[in-house]
Amino acid sequence: MTTDTENTMAAIQPALASALARQGYATLTPVQIAVLADTAKDKDLLVSAQTGSGKTVAFGLAIAPTLMGEEQIFGPAERPLGLIIAPTRELALQVEREFRWLYADAGVTTASCVGGMDMRKERRALERGAHIVVGTPGRLRDHITRGSLDLSSLRAVVLDEADEMLDLGFREDLEFILAAAPGERRTLMFSATVPKTIAHLAKTYQRDAVRLAATASTQRHADIDYQMVVAQSHERENAIINTLLYFDSGSAIVFCHTREAVKHLTAQLSERGFTVVALSGELSQSERTNALQSMRDGRARVCVATDVAARGIDLPNLDLVIHADVPTNPDILLHRSGRTGRAGRKGVCVLIVPVRRYAAAQRVLDLANAQATTRGAPTAAEIDARNREHILQAAIATLPPDETEAGLVAELLARMSPEQLAAAYVRQQVAMRLVPEDISETPVPVRTGKVRERGRGDDAAAGGFSPRAERVDMTGAAWFSLSRGRKERADPKWILPMICKAGGITRRDVGSIKIFDDETRFEISAEKAAGFAAKIARDGSGEKGVTITPSVEMPQETRSAGFAPKASGAPKYKIRSDRGEKLDAGPAADAHMTPSSKPYKSKPAWNKEGWKKDKADGKPKSGAKAKHARRFNEAKGKKFAAKPHKG
């Protein structure tokens, strides 16, 4: 332990120092050292620290001198001296548990006020008195409004995960609570990031706050190994399953964007034999508690959750985080990934990235200052090789039989050869492991330069990689017909994914798509056409009421049928002369012209010199339609002159 660390430990309240020693704290984390520095003593603090950096203990140590003063233990519990505000129930209850052991020798009394709990029990606890109250914004405001929470003696307020509370819409509640607290108080804000909204809140409710960045941006991901698994869109679930099997984590969490996605993926994983629980906003508090307890005691090894539902949860030994959906911004990436690699432990963060979303995923990683290894989804061969290695390591690490086992071992060796015994062991181990999914080999993009700027679409990837550019040659391609057309509002946005899923191909193998009134015709590359035809004949399109059948290539004269393209040289509108005579534009033009009910009269257009000059010269400029008509009639051999506007 360095001298600086020794000096920092010496600055901790003795009662808290003894609690840290019992918990095995030999050194402090960077955020804990930062809040105990002389420059931060008795000051308002705005601290940015990543999830899992030990910030709960950090602000517990930071406010101890403010709450206790020169005393070694707390006096009788009356009105609260400290208030901790957290965004979720789980995080608030976790903070209270941490404070109980941290302040145990100081004789602390704590109380929690969180949504979903019995408010009458909370009111009775507040009436008995508490030194420190931990709660969620909405429930704390309810207690203040009802008069059961008195903040008149408050000395310190801590906002934990302040950015998340603003994201969840608690700004009004926070402002109400802070306005109800005494002006002469100490305010500490802890946040993974410090956006403008947090900076504004700090400027409003803090006094000369000291800004602390506990971890340098280049070090924030040192304990997390980021990996991008690139897969075809229709094989996303198989990629997730194989990733779980490859890493064989004792505790993993999979993030999805929506509740429906959580339900679907949970069902898929459960069907394939994983012990899995789900976390989403629609669960009751008891259901959430049971799900988290299943993860903590090992009854479940995989948790599928939404971003909001997983905020504030603490799962021990979580060493794998999977992003089933690509995070939309770096803050979401950091919050999700922060569930692993906590307090010095190593963790793995895997992004499941469809090929067409590669550029978007790389952009988010760049903004988060995270370096990721890009690879394809683990194959069945890779998973089998990894399982083989684990089986061998487990067998080699087995201890010799003790006296209670020696008799049975000797009997087995008498009845079986060593080869048979080893085979029985291998079969037992293999039977205990889940079977990996088949997954196609996907070319791994190679990044050759900076990701292109936002606004150019996600189909063009970073550097020299572009899925569109890699489309195969369509020479000799086969045509197919799909039983949906313009009348059924056919759209390439859903037609292309359906074609790829139905035929087990990628978008690079699909050529032209032509939508007609009653059908849609599309090209499949010559290389994939036979396999595509066989698959749709066997499995159909995969969509109810939609059929796909082989078709012949459309002749040149009918290829554009249904689109009625403009004839070459035909004007967009039917033009009449100033005498009201209908011009003979021919049948091709008639398909696109709308007859006018009145004779056409040209009008002069504005120019740089202005309308008056045109009028004075007696040469008004002709309108665009008149110009168009003049050219059209000149082509027909007719003389046409625009009639001057009657000014």
HELIX and SHEET records of a PDB file:
HELIX    1   1 THR A    3  ALA A   10  1                                   8    
HELIX    2   2 PRO A   14  ARG A   22  1                                   9    
HELIX    3   3 PRO A   30  VAL A   35  1                                   6    
HELIX    4   4 ASP A   38  ALA A   40  5                                   3    
HELIX    5   5 LYS A   55  MET A   68  1                                  14    
HELIX    6   6 ARG A   89  LEU A  102  1                                  14    
HELIX    7   7 ALA A  104  ALA A  106  5                                   3    
HELIX    8   8 MET A  119  ARG A  128  1                                  10    
HELIX    9   9 PRO A  137  ARG A  146  1                                  10    
HELIX   10  10 ALA A  162  ASP A  167  1                                   6    
HELIX   11  11 ARG A  171  ALA A  180  1                                  10    
HELIX   12  12 LYS A  196  TYR A  205  1                                  10    
HELIX   13  13 SER A  233  GLU A  235  5                                   3    
HELIX   14  14 ARG A  236  PHE A  247  1                                  12    
HELIX   15  15 ARG A  259  GLU A  271  1                                  13    
HELIX   16  16 GLN A  285  ARG A  296  1                                  12    
HELIX   17  17 ASP A  307  ALA A  310  1                                   4    
HELIX   18  18 PRO A  330  SER A  337  1                                   8    
HELIX   19  19 VAL A  355  ARG A  357  5                                   3    
HELIX   20  20 TYR A  358  LEU A  367  1                                  10    
HELIX   21  21 ALA A  380  ILE A  396  1                                  17    
HELIX   22  22 GLU A  403  ARG A  415  1                                  13    
HELIX   23  23 PRO A  418  MET A  432  1                                  15    
HELIX   24  24 ARG A  486  GLU A  488  5                                   3    
HELIX   25  25 PRO A  492  GLY A  503  1                                  12    
HELIX   26  26 ARG A  507  ASP A  509  5                                   3    
HELIX   27  27 ALA A  526  ASP A  539  1                                  14    
HELIX   28  28 GLY A  586  ASP A  590  1                                   5    
HELIX   29  29 TRP A  611  ASP A  617  1                                   7    
HELIX   30  30 ALA A  624  ALA A  635  1                                  12    
SHEET    1   A 7 THR A 110  CYS A 113  0                                        
SHEET    2   A 7 ILE A 132  GLY A 135  1                                        
SHEET    3   A 7 GLY A  82  ILE A  85  1                                        
SHEET    4   A 7 ALA A 156  LEU A 159  1                                        
SHEET    5   A 7 ARG A 186  SER A 191  1                                        
SHEET    6   A 7 LEU A  45  SER A  48  1                                        
SHEET    7   A 7 VAL A 210  ALA A 213  1                                        
SHEET    1   B 7 VAL A 276  LEU A 279  0                                        
SHEET    2   B 7 VAL A 302  THR A 306  1                                        
SHEET    3   B 7 ALA A 252  CYS A 256  1                                        
SHEET    4   B 7 LEU A 320  HIS A 323  1                                        
SHEET    5   B 7 GLY A 347  PRO A 354  1                                        
SHEET    6   B 7 ILE A 224  ALA A 231  1                                        
SHEET    7   B 7 ALA A 372  GLY A 376  1                                        
SHEET    1   C 4 VAL A 510  ILE A 515  0                                        
SHEET    2   C 4 THR A 520  ILE A 524 -1                                        
SHEET    3   C 4 ALA A 478  LEU A 482 -1                                        
SHEET    4   C 4 ILE A 548  SER A 551 -1                                        
END                                                                             
